[in-house]
Amino acid sequence: MSKISVVIIPNAKISTVIGRIGMAWKIKLMAPAIEGRANEALIQFLSEILDISPSCIHIIKGHTSKNKIVEIRDITLGQIEEILH
């Protein structure tokens, strides 16, 4: 199991990885930050980009914040870093 820090920017024109802010990955999401839509969009986006099932991705901290800790199963931290870079 791997954990990554993520800073999301909701309401973007496209969903994409921007880069890093310190140790956190900065990710733009098309979804608004209301009613958990951005959280769902983050899980779906990471699932697609990492080519793993959405059930392998869990937000463990920051459900109502732009700063989140995400736990990801079935892929190593090295693989995640390589794909997001």
KAWO-V926799 format. One record per residue. RES is the residue in one small letter. BURIAL is b if it has 24 or more other C-alpha atoms within 12 Angstrom, else e. Layout:
res=<RES & RES>
burial=<BURIAL & BURIAL>
This chain:
res=<m & s & k & i & s & v & v & i & i & p & n & a & k & i & s & t & v & i & g & r & i & g & m & a & w & k & i & k & l & m & a & p & a & i & e & g & r & a & n & e & a & l & i & q & f & l & s & e & i & l & d & i & s & p & s & c & i & h & i & i & k & g & h & t & s & k & n & k & i & v & e & i & r & d & i & t & l & g & q & i & e & e & i & l & h>
burial=<e & e & b & b & b & b & b & b & b & b & e & e & e & e & b & b & b & e & e & e & e & e & e & b & b & b & b & b & b & b & b & e & e & e & e & e & e & b & b & b & b & b & b & b & b & b & b & e & e & b & e & e & e & b & e & e & b & b & b & e & e & e & b & e & e & b & b & b & b & b & b & b & b & e & b & e & e & e & e & b & e & e & e & b & e>
